[in-house]
Amino acid sequence: MSRLAGKSVCVYCGARSGHAPVHQRVARELGTALAREGATLVYGGGSVGLMGELSSAATVAGGRVLGVIPQFLDQREQGSGDITSLEVVDTMHTRKARMMELADVIVALPGGIGTFEELFEALTWQQLGLHDSPVCVIDSEGYYSDVFSVLESTVDAGFADLALLSQLKRFDTVERFVGAWCEGVLG
């Protein structure tokens, strides 16, 4: 039985693969797990880096995959033609807004500065009440440890409420993230 049928997840991740093979493995695990559970993957639309690993794994596993990519990145990130649907939009802002609009849950895998920007915008929009989707990271190999240190410093310095520290949910494995979502822990 597909426990997440009818649900969708926005995944932010790198257009590069990174140096550690574990990040590629985790991207493939997430794509496969989402397909297996019947969740729709909403992602940045590229076929390179972790985005490519994620979408390819979901597609191979029979999942529904929706990509959203701005026109100017379509060639650079090699907009994927092997997915269920690829929506080409005008700007990065439109891409991010559309991805959040389509998502029941938002999760970030490792990535570069663009992934951090997307993650922090999702947290900001949640804090401002512009969306109510849970925001999570899969913290493979402690990739996001320093981000959590920065958030703690932000709270300690009085620039954010203590609630910020519980706003971003942290999972060390795909299995724990998917399990929490299936059990309704994420909302």
FENDALIN-V805696 format. One record per pair of residues at least 4 apart in sequence whose C-alpha atoms are under 8 Angstrom apart, sorted by sequence separation. I is the first residue (numbers start at 1). GAP is how many residues later the second one is. If there is no record, write none. Layout:
I/GAP, I/GAP
//
This chain:
4/4, 14/4, 17/4, 20/4, 21/4, 22/4, 23/4, 24/4, 25/4, 26/4, 27/4, 28/4, 29/4, 30/4, 31/4, 32/4, 33/4, 34/4, 35/4, 47/4, 48/4, 49/4, 50/4, 51/4, 52/4, 53/4, 54/4, 55/4, 56/4, 57/4, 58/4, 59/4, 69/4, 70/4, 72/4, 73/4, 74/4, 75/4, 81/4, 90/4, 91/4, 92/4, 93/4, 94/4, 95/4, 96/4, 97/4, 98/4, 99/4, 111/4, 112/4, 113/4, 114/4, 115/4, 116/4, 117/4, 118/4, 119/4, 120/4, 121/4, 122/4, 123/4, 124/4, 125/4, 126/4, 139/4, 140/4, 144/4, 145/4, 146/4, 147/4, 148/4, 149/4, 150/4, 151/4, 152/4, 153/4, 154/4, 155/4, 160/4, 162/4, 163/4, 164/4, 172/4, 173/4, 174/4, 175/4, 176/4, 177/4, 178/4, 179/4, 180/4, 181/4, 18/5, 34/5, 35/5, 46/5, 47/5, 48/5, 58/5, 59/5, 69/5, 73/5, 74/5, 81/5, 89/5, 90/5, 110/5, 111/5, 125/5, 126/5, 139/5, 154/5, 155/5, 171/5, 172/5, 180/5, 181/5, 17/6, 18/6, 34/6, 35/6, 45/6, 46/6, 47/6, 58/6, 59/6, 73/6, 80/6, 89/6, 100/6, 125/6, 126/6, 139/6, 154/6, 155/6, 171/6, 180/6, 181/6, 17/7, 34/7, 44/7, 58/7, 79/7, 108/7, 126/7, 137/7, 155/7, 43/8, 47/8, 47/9, 155/9, 31/10, 55/10, 69/10, 108/11, 43/12, 123/12, 67/13, 122/13, 151/13, 152/13, 41/14, 74/14, 151/14, 67/16, 106/16, 119/16, 41/17, 66/17, 69/17, 71/17, 148/17, 65/18, 66/18, 67/18, 68/18, 69/18, 70/18, 71/18, 72/18, 64/19, 65/19, 66/19, 67/19, 68/19, 69/19, 70/19, 71/19, 64/20, 65/20, 66/20, 67/20, 68/20, 69/20, 70/20, 71/20, 45/21, 46/21, 66/21, 68/21, 70/21, 31/22, 32/22, 41/22, 43/22, 45/22, 70/22, 96/22, 100/22, 27/23, 31/23, 35/23, 40/23, 41/23, 42/23, 43/23, 44/23, 45/23, 46/23, 59/23, 69/23, 27/24, 30/24, 31/24, 34/24, 35/24, 39/24, 40/24, 41/24, 42/24, 43/24, 44/24, 45/24, 59/24, 70/24, 28/25, 29/25, 31/25, 32/25, 33/25, 36/25, 38/25, 39/25, 40/25, 41/25, 42/25, 43/25, 44/25, 70/25, 24/26, 27/26, 28/26, 31/26, 32/26, 35/26, 36/26, 38/26, 40/26, 42/26, 56/26, 69/26, 23/27, 27/27, 28/27, 31/27, 35/27, 36/27, 56/27, 68/27, 106/27, 28/28, 29/28, 30/28, 31/28, 32/28, 35/28, 46/28, 55/28, 105/28, 106/28, 107/28, 108/28, 109/28, 110/28, 24/29, 28/29, 32/29, 34/29, 35/29, 48/29, 104/29, 105/29, 106/29, 107/29, 108/29, 109/29, 110/29, 9/30, 11/30, 28/30, 31/30, 47/30, 48/30, 68/30, 101/30, 103/30, 104/30, 105/30, 106/30, 107/30, 108/30, 109/30, 110/30, 142/30, 7/31, 8/31, 9/31, 10/31, 11/31, 12/31, 15/31, 17/31, 18/31, 32/31, 46/31, 47/31, 68/31, 100/31, 105/31, 107/31, 109/31, 137/31, 139/31, 141/31, 5/32, 6/32, 7/32, 8/32, 9/32, 10/32, 11/32, 12/32, 16/32, 17/32, 45/32, 46/32, 47/32, 135/32, 136/32, 137/32, 138/32, 139/32, 140/32, 4/33, 5/33, 6/33, 7/33, 8/33, 9/33, 10/33, 11/33, 15/33, 16/33, 17/33, 46/33, 47/33, 110/33, 134/33, 135/33, 136/33, 137/33, 138/33, 139/33, 140/33, 2/34, 3/34, 4/34, 5/34, 6/34, 8/34, 15/34, 16/34, 45/34, 46/34, 110/34, 134/34, 135/34, 136/34, 137/34, 138/34, 139/34, 2/35, 3/35, 4/35, 5/35, 14/35, 15/35, 16/35, 45/35, 134/35, 136/35, 138/35, 1/36, 2/36, 14/36, 15/36, 138/36, 13/37, 14/37, 15/37, 13/38, 138/39, 45/41, 45/42, 123/44, 123/45, 44/51, 134/52, 134/53, 133/54, 44/55, 43/56, 42/57, 42/60, 42/61, 50/61, 15/62, 105/81, 27/82, 23/86, 23/87, 10/89, 10/90, 10/92, 9/93, 10/93, 18/93, 8/94, 9/94, 10/94, 12/94, 8/95, 9/95, 10/95, 11/95, 12/95, 13/95, 14/95, 16/95, 7/96, 8/96, 9/96, 10/96, 11/96, 12/96, 13/96, 14/96, 15/96, 16/96, 7/97, 8/97, 9/97, 10/97, 11/97, 12/97, 13/97, 14/97, 15/97, 9/98, 11/98, 13/98, 14/98, 12/99, 13/99, 14/100, 14/101, 13/102, 12/103, 12/106, 12/107, 26/114, 23/117, 22/118, 22/119, 33/141, 33/142, 30/144, 34/144, 29/145, 33/145, 26/147, 26/148, 4/178, 3/179
//
